């Protein structure tokens, strides 16, 4: 029996958490994107508002209490493994601020603050679509609000085919 294919896009709250130390990244230990650094976040629960969901996810994954500053933008992301559509996400990229820089070890993966001026030096370690979300939705002014993204995994590598 083959695994069930999702029938709709999965709504995910993505957190661009900033502090005096830079932007917070998490090294993924679970698929997809195992071993790559990305933005924290997770599923929006039924009955949750976006600001509640993204702050809850950050608190669960890092122990940090954050202030919600707004919605940066929306990305619909399709993730293919070879020619097969594996996942379809509705990513709501949120701007959060943390006064504290002390986080706790996450079950989701290692955490680190990356100063904004050093982000480019680490781009090859970051999930390709998260890198583009940071570049186009978080760090750029003025920004476009909505993007369509297709990521394809071939072997161990992920490649963004479109981000428009």
N, C-alpha and C positions, 0 to 999 in steps of 0.2 A: 504494500500500500504506500503510495507516495504522500509526502507531507502536504497538508492543506495549504492552498494558496490564499493569502489574505484577500478579502473582498473589497477593502477600502484602504485609503491612505491612513497611516498611523499618525495621530497628532502628537507632536513632540515639542516640549518647551526647552529651548537651547539657551544657555546662560553665558553671556559675555561679562564675566565678573571682573571688575577692575578695582584696584586699590592703589595705595601709594607705591606698591612694589611692581605694578604692571597688570598683566592679564593672567587669569588662572587657567591652567591647562591640566587635563587629566590623561594619564597614559592608559589606554583601554586594555583591559584584560579579558573582555568578553567580545565575541563576534558581534557585529562586523568590526573591521579596522583594528584587530588585535595588534598591540605593540606600537600603535601610533598615538600621538598626542592630539587631544581635541578639546572642544568646549564641553563642560559638564551639562547635564540635562537629562530629561526623561519624559515618559508618557504623561499626558494630562489625564487625570482621573475624571470619571463621570461626576459632574456637579462642581468641578473646580474651575475657578476663574484662572486665566493665564498667569496673572501676577502671583496668585497663591501657589500654583503648580510649580513655577520656576523657582520661587523662593524655597518651597518644600524640597524640591530635587537637590538644590545646592546644599541645603541644611543636611539632608540625608547623606549626601556623598562627601561632604567636606566638614560638617560641623559649623560652618560659617552662617551667621545671620546677616542677611543682605537687605539693601534697600532697592526696590524696583524703581528704575528711572524711566522706563519706557520700552516700547516695541521698536526695534531697529528695522525689522523687515520680515518677509515671509519667503521661504524657499520650498518649492515642491521638488523633492529629490527621489529619483528612481535609481535603485541599486541593482545592477545586473551582475550575475556570475556567468561569464561567457555570454551566451545569447539568451539566457533565462532571467526574467525579471524576478528578483529575489525579495525585494522590499520596496515599498513606496511610502515615503514620509511626507508629512506636512510639517515643516520646521518653522517654528515661531521664534525668531532670534531676538532675545531680550537683553537690554542693558541693565546691569546691576552694579551696585557699589558695595564694597565691604570696608568698614572702618578697621576691622581686625585683619591681620595678615596670618594669624596662627590657625592653621587647619589641622584636622585629625586625619590619620591614614584612612583612606577609603577602601571599601571592599571592591569598588569598581576599578581601582588602579591607583598608581602613584600620582601625587599632585605636585605642581610647582608653579610659582609665580614667574612669569617671563616679562622683564621690562620691555615696554613697547619698542624702545630703540634697538633691542636685540632680537625681535621677532623674526626678521628676515633671515637671520643667521640660522634659525631653526626650522624654516619652512619645510625642508625635506623630511622632517620628523613628524609633521602635522598632517592629519587627515586632509587630503587634497580639497574636499569641498568645505571643510571648516576653515581652511586657510582663505579660500575665496570669500566665505561669509565674513570673516574678520576684515579682509581687505575692502570689500565692497559695501558691507552693511554696518560695520562697527567703526572702522577707522577713517573712512572717507567722508568728506563733506563736499558738496551735497551728495546724497546717496539716492540711488534708485531703490524702490521699496520692495519689489517682487522679482524673483529670479526662478527660472526653470533650470534644473540641474539633472544631468545624467552621469552616473559614475559606473564604471565597468571594472570588474575584477577579472584579471587574467593571471592565472598562477597565484602568486602571493601578492602581486602588485595591484593597486587601485589607481585608475586614471579617470580624471574628469573629462568627459567627452563634450559636454555642453554646460555652460553656465551663462544663460542669457535672460 
